[in-house]
Amino acid sequence: MLSSQIEKQLNNQIESEAASSQYYLAMASYAEVQGYNGVANFMYKHSDEERQHMLKLVKFVNERGGHAIVPALKQPPATFKDIPTMFQNLLDHEIAITQKINELVSTTLAEKDYSTHNFLQWYVSEQLEEEALARTIMDKLKLIGNDNGGLYMFDRDIAGFKVTSANDDLG
């Protein structure tokens, strides 16, 4: 059984994951209308992955005797300054999500809820991967600078970037 504090924090994380999905969906739409189809496809996939993170939390809360609450969400921004800024926003957002996961893990340890602590280890690993991917993308964008040809190549190449989870088979 979940404590009321952990249930509340898990529901807050459900909201964070749902908001992440919407935020990345807004980025996908922006990129698509700007002609960056590779970036758009990457962001659509990223949005779907965040929704799956949310659903995993919903099922866990309900299975542990809690009640997962489907949140109302604020509308994300519709436009972004440019593609590099959009990816910087993604990195900053992932860093904030990591902090929220870490706070939740800390609460589970304080309350000796080892089942939830164990469950959250997947999210800890996932966030390491999310941040690493975002940092790699930012490194590539810094190399490109203001080169439109480089940005064109980046858009083409990012379609091949894989958003993987820590549970994926390493093959």
PEQUITA-V83685 format. One record per backbone hydrogen bond with DSSP energy under -0.5 kcal/mol. NH is the residue of the N-H (numbers start at 1). CO is the residue of the C=O. Records with the same first field share a line. If there is no record, write none. Layout:
BEGIN
NH=CO, CO
END
This chain:
BEGIN
2=64
7=3
8=4
9=5
10=6
11=7
12=8
13=9
14=10
15=11
16=12
17=13
18=14
19=15
20=16
21=17
22=18
23=19
24=20
25=21
26=22
27=23
28=24
29=25
30=26
31=27
32=28
33=29
34=30
35=32
36=31
37=35
40=36
41=37
42=38
43=39
44=40
45=41
46=42
47=43
48=44
49=45
50=46
51=47
52=48
53=49
54=50
55=51
56=52
57=53
58=54
59=55
60=56
61=57
62=58
63=59
64=60
65=62
66=61
70=68
71=69
86=82
87=83
88=84
89=85
90=86
91=87
92=88
93=89
94=90
95=91
96=92
97=93
98=94
99=95
100=96
101=97
102=98
103=99
104=100
105=101
106=102
107=103
108=104
109=105
110=106
111=107
112=109
113=108
114=112
117=113
118=114
119=115
120=116
121=117, 118
122=119
124=120
125=121
126=122
127=123
128=124
129=125
130=126
131=127
132=128
133=129
134=130
135=131
136=132
137=133
138=134
139=135
140=136
141=137
142=138
143=139
144=140
145=141
147=144
148=146
151=147
152=148
153=149
154=150
155=151
156=152
157=153
158=154
159=155
160=157
161=158
163=161
164=162
168=165
END
